[in-house]
Amino acid sequence: MSGTGAAMETAAELIIVGGGLAGMTLAVAAAAAGLDVCVIDRDDPVVQRDAGFDGRSSAIAHGSMQVLTAIGVWSHCPEAGAIEQIRVTDGPSLLHLHFDHRQIGADPLGWMVENRHMRQALAVRAAELGSRLTVIAPARVASVDRQGARATVTLADGRRLRAPLVIAADGRRSRLRDDAGIPVTEWAYDQAGLVCTVAHDLPHQGIAHERFLTPGPFAILPLAGDRSSIVWTERTAEAEQIMALDDDRFVEELAARFGGFLGGLRLVGPRFSYPLALTLARRFIDHRLALIGDAAHAIHPIAGQGFNLGIRDVAALVEVLVDARRLGGDIGSPEVLARYERWRRTDTMALVVATDGLNRLFSNDLPPLRLARDLGLAAVNRLGPVKRLAMRHAMGELGRLPALVQGRMP
């Protein structure tokens, strides 16, 4: 990375606006592949790694773990809880769907990692990459000029950065996406996600539970140790009332949905509530601009695939950029960006439709629908090839896989 002295202008190959999970994963992956990368983030990185900043955990599919391993991040994630089995139930019905990783191989179906631990692992790996990866934070972007063959990002303090490509990794309310005039499809679900971590008396044995209740899905996800991450969907008004309860009453409400199969429950750390909505950009690219993560697509957490979708963005984008760079081409050219968008559009649309449809199908109590979906769960549970296909999909191992998803650098 080079500076221009008095002009206070810095040159890079890739500028990433947004230093969250998707943005930093891209930064590390691109720098590990040999690009000079600069990340600009509005939040203090130290604050982002505090438990009070974000109480969520992320499901890491097997394919995503391959990416994180290839770029040198996974070895810094000691606090990962393996998902060995997944049990899906619909309310009180005895019919269910059960996935066991042993039906397709030795590897777990995925892992659960607290977001703060993932941020820490990314920060450690970023530091190992030295001058190839620069993080400017906290910092605010004043303007982005994407005219011509380079993009210029001006910060609020007057510093300027130039690169052939800028990445919008600035979340579902992406300013860069909106400034580019990229339209979005979006709707709110009138649901909120209540998120917390609990300790329990009995071991979870690596089993993830997805329970479909009338207000929305209730997920119990295994963390390292005798702890689980809870992602609890409620109608917005009900969620507000539950969040207003003191900790003892909150745990009582939680236990009524959780059940007693893991013994007594105790809150570990703060609890959070997030409004749930779908946001899908109509385009993932513009002149000298590409969107990744929530800036491109923010989906319902029903399948725990949000971060995995962003990691697949990273894997595809790094591959097309490295291919173009290796051939001496312009990594920000329309042809290169179009290849990225084509690669990611089908996978994204399939997951958007699936998560939205599942949420609408299961978040109601109509008897005919309940009977149909219970019979559907039972049927898939008995059809070995269909069930194995579903497990492969959940592991992120279907479709045209980028090199990183296969566990190797492009």
Protein Blocks (a to p, Z undefined) as FASTA:
>chain_A
ZZehjnopacdfbdcehjbfklmmmmmmmmmnopacddddfbdfklmmpmklomcdcddd
fklmmmmmmnommmmmmkbccdfbdcddehjbfbdcdddfklnojbdfbdcddfklmmmm
mmmmmmmnmmmbccddddddfbdcfehjbdcdddfkopacddfbdcdfebjklfklmmno
pacddddehiacdddddddfbdfklpacddddfkbccdddddehjdddddddddfklmmm
mmmpcfklmmmmmmmmnopmnopaddedjdddddddddddfbfbdehiacehjlloccdf
klopmmmmmmmmmmmmmmmmmmmmmnopafkbmklmmmmmmmmmmmmmmmmmmmmmmmmm
mmccbfklmmmmmmmmmmmmmmmklmmmmmmmmnopgcjddfklnopaZZ
